Amino acid sequence: MDLYLNVLLESAWVASVIPGSAERTFFAMKSLGGFNMYLACVLAVIGATIGHIFNWWLGTQIDKLQHKQGKGFNPTAYTDVQAKFNKYGLFILLLSWLPMLNIFVVAAGILRLPLRTALPLIIIGQVAAYGYYLLY
């Protein structure tokens, strides 16, 4: 049971903006055998989703802090970045499980992309990644 909890916590940790590796425990469980890898996969996806929700929330807080301090972002640059994110960023959220691309989830929060829009894309990407690891 401890390893299942480790998979959940590691995937949440790694999905956040703090670097790390989520696959260690997952692959250790797979190589040792005797574990329900489908349960481990589900827990990894849940943990990673929690980590990405934290990233999105962090982005919303950065945006609020900018406005509270009266600095804000340059409106023209903000609009340009928002347009590009709306064009390409949504698809990049499918790849947010890759190292360094999880920063786009923070950007989604900064740009006030609704969580109900971002979350399905994040979950689909996580399911695809851990599903691949499951078959690997």
C-alpha positions as YAML, in Angstrom:
chain: A
units: angstrom
residues:
- id: 1
  name: MET
  ca: [0.00, 0.00, 0.00]
- id: 2
  name: ASP
  ca: [2.90, 2.35, 0.67]
- id: 3
  name: LEU
  ca: [4.06, 2.15, -2.94]
- id: 4
  name: TYR
  ca: [0.59, 3.06, -4.19]
- id: 5
  name: LEU
  ca: [0.66, 6.14, -1.96]
- id: 6
  name: ASN
  ca: [4.16, 6.94, -3.25]
- id: 7
  name: VAL
  ca: [2.92, 6.83, -6.85]
- id: 8
  name: LEU
  ca: [0.09, 9.21, -5.98]
- id: 9
  name: LEU
  ca: [2.33, 11.65, -4.10]
- id: 10
  name: GLU
  ca: [5.24, 11.51, -6.55]
- id: 11
  name: SER
  ca: [2.99, 12.19, -9.52]
- id: 12
  name: ALA
  ca: [1.40, 15.16, -7.73]
- id: 13
  name: TRP
  ca: [4.85, 16.47, -6.77]
- id: 14
  name: VAL
  ca: [6.27, 16.13, -10.27]
- id: 15
  name: ALA
  ca: [3.23, 17.63, -11.98]
- id: 16
  name: SER
  ca: [3.72, 20.75, -9.91]
- id: 17
  name: VAL
  ca: [6.35, 23.26, -10.95]
- id: 18
  name: ILE
  ca: [8.85, 21.54, -8.66]
- id: 19
  name: PRO
  ca: [11.10, 19.28, -10.74]
- id: 20
  name: GLY
  ca: [11.34, 15.57, -10.04]
- id: 21
  name: SER
  ca: [10.65, 12.16, -11.50]
- id: 22
  name: ALA
  ca: [7.28, 10.44, -11.13]
- id: 23
  name: GLU
  ca: [8.16, 7.25, -12.88]
- id: 24
  name: ARG
  ca: [10.63, 5.77, -10.37]
- id: 25
  name: THR
  ca: [8.10, 4.13, -8.09]
- id: 26
  name: PHE
  ca: [5.78, 3.30, -10.98]
- id: 27
  name: PHE
  ca: [8.51, 1.41, -12.88]
- id: 28
  name: ALA
  ca: [9.82, -0.18, -9.68]
- id: 29
  name: MET
  ca: [6.37, -1.57, -8.98]
- id: 30
  name: LYS
  ca: [6.10, -2.79, -12.56]
- id: 31
  name: SER
  ca: [9.49, -4.51, -12.52]
- id: 32
  name: LEU
  ca: [8.95, -6.13, -9.11]
- id: 33
  name: GLY
  ca: [5.57, -7.46, -10.16]
- id: 34
  name: GLY
  ca: [2.69, -8.44, -7.91]
- id: 35
  name: PHE
  ca: [1.12, -4.98, -7.95]
- id: 36
  name: ASN
  ca: [-2.10, -3.82, -9.51]
- id: 37
  name: MET
  ca: [-0.59, -1.60, -12.17]
- id: 38
  name: TYR
  ca: [-3.98, -0.34, -13.32]
- id: 39
  name: LEU
  ca: [-4.57, 1.00, -9.81]
- id: 40
  name: ALA
  ca: [-1.08, 2.51, -9.81]
- id: 41
  name: CYS
  ca: [-1.82, 4.14, -13.17]
- id: 42
  name: VAL
  ca: [-5.11, 5.60, -11.93]
- id: 43
  name: LEU
  ca: [-3.41, 6.94, -8.79]
- id: 44
  name: ALA
  ca: [-0.60, 8.44, -10.86]
- id: 45
  name: VAL
  ca: [-3.12, 10.23, -13.09]
- id: 46
  name: ILE
  ca: [-5.03, 11.50, -10.05]
- id: 47
  name: GLY
  ca: [-1.82, 12.69, -8.40]
- id: 48
  name: ALA
  ca: [-0.58, 14.40, -11.54]
- id: 49
  name: THR
  ca: [-3.96, 16.06, -12.02]
- id: 50
  name: ILE
  ca: [-3.81, 17.41, -8.46]
- id: 51
  name: GLY
  ca: [-0.32, 18.76, -9.18]
- id: 52
  name: HIS
  ca: [-1.52, 20.47, -12.35]
- id: 53
  name: ILE
  ca: [-4.52, 21.98, -10.55]
- id: 54
  name: PHE
  ca: [-1.98, 23.47, -8.12]
- id: 55
  name: ASN
  ca: [-0.03, 24.85, -11.10]
- id: 56
  name: TRP
  ca: [-3.17, 26.41, -12.56]
- id: 57
  name: TRP
  ca: [-4.10, 27.91, -9.18]
- id: 58
  name: LEU
  ca: [-0.56, 29.27, -8.85]
- id: 59
  name: GLY
  ca: [-0.98, 31.00, -12.22]
- id: 60
  name: THR
  ca: [-4.22, 32.60, -11.07]
- id: 61
  name: GLN
  ca: [-2.49, 33.88, -7.94]
- id: 62
  name: ILE
  ca: [0.37, 35.35, -9.98]
- id: 63
  name: ASP
  ca: [-2.20, 37.17, -12.10]
- id: 64
  name: LYS
  ca: [-4.01, 38.50, -9.01]
- id: 65
  name: LEU
  ca: [-0.72, 39.62, -7.46]
- id: 66
  name: GLN
  ca: [0.21, 41.53, -10.60]
- id: 67
  name: HIS
  ca: [-3.11, 43.38, -10.56]
- id: 68
  name: LYS
  ca: [-3.02, 43.98, -6.80]
- id: 69
  name: GLN
  ca: [0.39, 45.62, -6.99]
- id: 70
  name: GLY
  ca: [-0.89, 47.83, -9.79]
- id: 71
  name: LYS
  ca: [1.81, 46.64, -12.16]
- id: 72
  name: GLY
  ca: [-0.03, 44.14, -14.25]
- id: 73
  name: PHE
  ca: [1.17, 42.90, -17.58]
- id: 74
  name: ASN
  ca: [1.52, 45.09, -20.64]
- id: 75
  name: PRO
  ca: [-2.03, 44.98, -22.09]
- id: 76
  name: THR
  ca: [-0.86, 44.66, -25.69]
- id: 77
  name: ALA
  ca: [1.63, 41.91, -24.89]
- id: 78
  name: TYR
  ca: [-0.95, 40.18, -22.68]
- id: 79
  name: THR
  ca: [-3.48, 40.16, -25.53]
- id: 80
  name: ASP
  ca: [-0.89, 38.82, -27.99]
- id: 81
  name: VAL
  ca: [0.22, 36.07, -25.63]
- id: 82
  name: GLN
  ca: [-3.39, 35.19, -24.87]
- id: 83
  name: ALA
  ca: [-4.20, 34.90, -28.58]
- id: 84
  name: LYS
  ca: [-1.20, 32.65, -29.18]
- id: 85
  name: PHE
  ca: [-1.99, 30.55, -26.13]
- id: 86
  name: ASN
  ca: [-5.60, 30.15, -27.25]
- id: 87
  name: LYS
  ca: [-4.33, 29.03, -30.66]
- id: 88
  name: TYR
  ca: [-1.52, 26.65, -29.61]
- id: 89
  name: GLY
  ca: [-1.51, 26.42, -25.82]
- id: 90
  name: LEU
  ca: [-4.62, 24.35, -25.54]
- id: 91
  name: PHE
  ca: [-2.96, 21.55, -27.50]
- id: 92
  name: ILE
  ca: [0.24, 21.92, -25.51]
- id: 93
  name: LEU
  ca: [-1.80, 21.19, -22.37]
- id: 94
  name: LEU
  ca: [-2.17, 17.67, -23.77]
- id: 95
  name: LEU
  ca: [1.62, 17.40, -23.43]
- id: 96
  name: SER
  ca: [1.82, 18.99, -19.98]
- id: 97
  name: TRP
  ca: [3.02, 15.65, -18.58]
- id: 98
  name: LEU
  ca: [6.37, 16.22, -20.30]
- id: 99
  name: PRO
  ca: [9.11, 17.86, -18.24]
- id: 100
  name: MET
  ca: [9.18, 21.64, -18.56]
- id: 101
  name: LEU
  ca: [5.86, 21.79, -20.44]
- id: 102
  name: ASN
  ca: [3.90, 21.84, -17.19]
- id: 103
  name: ILE
  ca: [4.71, 25.55, -17.05]
- id: 104
  name: PHE
  ca: [1.99, 26.00, -19.68]
- id: 105
  name: VAL
  ca: [-0.53, 25.02, -17.01]
- id: 106
  name: VAL
  ca: [0.73, 27.95, -14.93]
- id: 107
  name: ALA
  ca: [0.37, 30.13, -18.04]
- id: 108
  name: ALA
  ca: [-3.21, 28.90, -18.41]
- id: 109
  name: GLY
  ca: [-3.91, 30.16, -14.90]
- id: 110
  name: ILE
  ca: [-2.23, 33.50, -15.55]
- id: 111
  name: LEU
  ca: [-4.26, 33.92, -18.73]
- id: 112
  name: ARG
  ca: [-7.43, 33.02, -16.80]
- id: 113
  name: LEU
  ca: [-8.23, 29.97, -18.89]
- id: 114
  name: PRO
  ca: [-11.12, 28.31, -17.05]
- id: 115
  name: LEU
  ca: [-10.12, 25.16, -15.21]
- id: 116
  name: ARG
  ca: [-13.08, 23.36, -16.80]
- id: 117
  name: THR
  ca: [-11.39, 23.95, -20.19]
- id: 118
  name: ALA
  ca: [-7.83, 23.08, -19.16]
- id: 119
  name: LEU
  ca: [-8.55, 20.09, -16.92]
- id: 120
  name: PRO
  ca: [-9.94, 17.67, -19.54]
- id: 121
  name: LEU
  ca: [-6.90, 18.30, -21.77]
- id: 122
  name: ILE
  ca: [-4.53, 17.75, -18.86]
- id: 123
  name: ILE
  ca: [-6.29, 14.54, -17.83]
- id: 124
  name: ILE
  ca: [-6.28, 13.19, -21.40]
- id: 125
  name: GLY
  ca: [-2.54, 13.84, -21.62]
- id: 126
  name: GLN
  ca: [-1.88, 12.18, -18.27]
- id: 127
  name: VAL
  ca: [-3.97, 9.12, -19.15]
- id: 128
  name: ALA
  ca: [-2.11, 8.79, -22.46]
- id: 129
  name: ALA
  ca: [1.29, 9.12, -20.79]
- id: 130
  name: TYR
  ca: [0.68, 6.67, -17.94]
- id: 131
  name: GLY
  ca: [-1.23, 4.36, -20.27]
- id: 132
  name: TYR
  ca: [1.87, 4.25, -22.44]
- id: 133
  name: TYR
  ca: [4.03, 3.58, -19.38]
- id: 134
  name: LEU
  ca: [1.63, 0.81, -18.42]
- id: 135
  name: LEU
  ca: [2.11, -0.89, -21.79]
- id: 136
  name: TYR
  ca: [5.85, -0.20, -21.98]
...
